[in-house]
């Protein structure tokens, strides 16, 4: 697999908690989107991306996996 799979074209709206670490799925194979469940291990090219929340707030994690501002949505999905 050379490119990630896009599980959805829209972002995932998630309430993150200050001080908590999240692991964003970069391959698109996880069954726990937008977070990693280890499915990338089938293809050694991908690894999860660590995100540490600096405050409690709503964020928009990329659902298409094509963003240039990982792990956040940048509107790339509208070009797919």
TORZA-235654 format. One record per residue: x, y, z of N, C-alpha, C in turn. Coordinates in steps of 0.05 Angstrom, whole numbers, plus 5000, padded with zeros to 4 digits. Layout:
BEGIN
XYZXYZXYZ/...
//
This chain:
BEGIN
501749775000500050005000501850255000/501650414979503350654977502050904989/499350914988497951144998496051045020/495351215039493351135059490651105047/488950945059486150915052484651145065/482751265051481151485062478451365073/478251335100475851215111473451405108/473851665107471651855101472852115092/471352265077472352515066471952755085/470452715105470052935125471752885149/472353095165473953065189472352935212/473852835231472652725256472752935277/470553015287470353215309470753065335/472753145351473452995375474053205398/472953155421473553315445475953185458/478253325457480653225469481053345497/482453195514482953285542485853375545/486153595558488853705564490553495577/493053465567494953275578494652985569/492552925554492152655544493552615517/494652385512495952325487494152155470/494052235444492352095424494252005402/493551775389495051675367493351655343/493751855324492151875300492951665280/491051535268491551335247492451475222/494651385210495651505185495151325161/494451075166494050885143491150865134/489250935151486450915144485250645149/486750455159485750175163484550125190/484950305209484050265237480950245238/479950075255477150055260476250245282/478150395293477550595315478150875305/477450945280477951205269476951425287/478451645289480851715274483451615287/483151445307485451355322486451085314/488951025320490350785312489450545330/489150315316488650065331490849855324/492949945311495149755304494849625277/492749685262492349565236494549625216/496049835220498249915202500549705202/500549535221502749345223502649145200/500449135185500348975161502149085139/502649345141504249485121506249655136/508749585137510749715154511250005146/510050095124510550375115509150585133/507050505146505550705162505950665192/505850895207505950885236503951095246/502951055269501051255280502551515287/501051725289502151985295501252075323/503152125340502652195368501752485369/499552545384498652815389498052845419/499353045431498853105459497153355461/494853335473493053555475494053765495/494354015486495454225504493154365519/490654305511488354405526485954235519/483954255536481454115531479854285511/479154155488477754305467476854105445/475254205427474454055404476454095382/477253875369479153885346477953725324/478953765300478053625276480353465264/480353205270482353025260481652955231/483652955214483252895186482052615182/480052595165478752335159479752215133/480652385115481552295088484452195088/485952265109488752195112490652325092/489752525077491352655057492252935065/491653015089492353285099495353335099/496053585095498853665098499353785125/497353785142497553895170496753685190/497953445187497253225205497553295234/495753205250493453025245490853175239/491053435234488553595231487653625203/485053665200483853705174484753975162/485453975137486154225123484454275098/482354115095480554155072481353995047/483453835049484453685027482253505016/480553395033478453215025476553335004/476353595003474553714984475753704956/478353634954479653604928479753324918/478853134934478852844927476552774909/
//
